[in-house]
């Protein structure tokens, strides 16, 4: 455990807490978080996770822009969640699976990455969850819950115990976010095939 990991855990927890509360400041704080974790994963030789953090940096800017442009004049700091259409669900899951195979092959073949296939799958599906979050889809929380459960085990295996504890906390925050976002779904929005998401 390092001082950098401690700071990264605190900043990351704050970013996810703000996201669960639908607050716009989750994005700039999240940007700081992913840059801190990029350094941590470089040292741990979790290259897919490092790549994920760098892509997350771009996604943080995209999400910030998406949420800012979609904020209402009455409440410029909080977003209105949406249901994920069935087509978006299928497309996202297929993209996550395809990304897992392509990135897993690259990491297994060309780097000394530890657990390259699992790390790549988690990276790919994390990107899908992040994109869904930027698009304000409630389903992002279900995917984050699944990914974070597996990440807890990976980080324990890699002796990143504080980060494993953070991801266990992320699971709790994802459950809170899921509850909060579902409560804010538009009442006049017709139920979709993926309404449970």
SULTA-V357912 format. One record per pair of residues at least 4 apart in sequence whose ideal C-beta (glycine too) atoms are under 6 Angstrom apart, sorted by the first residue. I is the first residue (numbers start at 0). J is the second residue. D is the distance in Angstrom with one decimal. If there is no record, write none. Layout:
i	j	d
I	J	D
I	J	D
//
This chain:
i	j	d
0	4	5.6
0	161	5.0
4	39	5.8
4	161	5.3
7	11	5.9
7	35	3.8
7	36	5.3
8	161	5.5
8	165	4.5
10	31	5.4
10	32	4.5
11	32	4.2
11	165	5.9
12	168	6.0
13	28	5.6
14	25	5.2
14	28	4.4
14	29	3.9
14	32	5.0
15	169	5.6
15	172	4.7
16	172	5.9
17	22	4.3
17	24	5.5
17	25	3.7
18	25	4.0
19	172	5.2
19	175	4.8
19	176	3.4
19	179	5.8
21	77	4.5
21	78	5.2
22	76	5.7
23	66	5.4
23	76	4.9
24	28	5.9
25	29	5.6
26	59	5.2
26	62	5.1
26	63	3.5
29	59	4.9
30	59	4.1
33	52	4.5
33	55	4.2
33	56	5.2
36	40	6.0
36	52	4.9
37	49	5.6
37	52	3.9
37	53	5.8
40	45	4.4
40	48	4.1
40	49	4.2
41	49	5.1
43	157	5.8
44	113	5.8
45	118	5.9
46	110	5.3
46	112	4.6
47	102	6.0
47	106	5.5
47	118	4.1
47	119	4.7
47	122	4.3
51	55	6.0
51	122	4.2
51	125	5.7
58	62	5.9
58	129	4.8
61	133	5.5
62	133	3.6
65	133	4.9
66	78	4.9
69	78	6.0
70	75	4.6
78	135	5.3
80	135	5.3
80	137	5.1
80	180	4.1
80	183	5.1
80	184	5.7
81	135	5.0
81	136	5.6
82	191	4.8
82	194	5.8
83	87	5.0
83	88	5.3
83	136	4.1
83	138	4.0
83	193	5.1
83	196	5.4
85	192	4.1
85	193	5.3
88	193	4.9
91	127	4.5
94	127	6.0
95	123	4.7
95	124	4.2
95	127	4.4
98	102	5.6
98	123	3.2
99	103	5.6
99	119	5.4
99	120	3.9
99	123	4.5
102	119	3.9
103	107	6.0
103	115	5.8
103	116	4.2
103	119	3.7
104	108	5.8
105	109	5.7
106	110	5.2
106	112	4.4
106	115	3.6
106	119	5.4
107	115	4.2
114	118	5.2
115	119	5.9
121	125	6.0
121	146	5.8
124	146	5.3
125	146	5.5
128	139	5.0
128	142	4.1
128	143	4.9
131	136	4.2
131	138	5.7
131	139	3.8
132	139	4.1
137	180	4.7
137	181	5.7
138	196	3.6
140	173	4.9
140	176	5.0
140	177	3.8
141	196	5.6
143	147	5.7
143	173	4.6
144	170	5.8
144	173	4.8
147	166	4.9
147	169	4.7
147	170	4.9
150	166	4.6
151	163	5.1
151	166	4.8
151	167	5.3
154	159	4.2
154	162	4.6
154	163	3.8
155	163	4.7
169	173	6.0
176	180	5.8
190	194	4.3
//
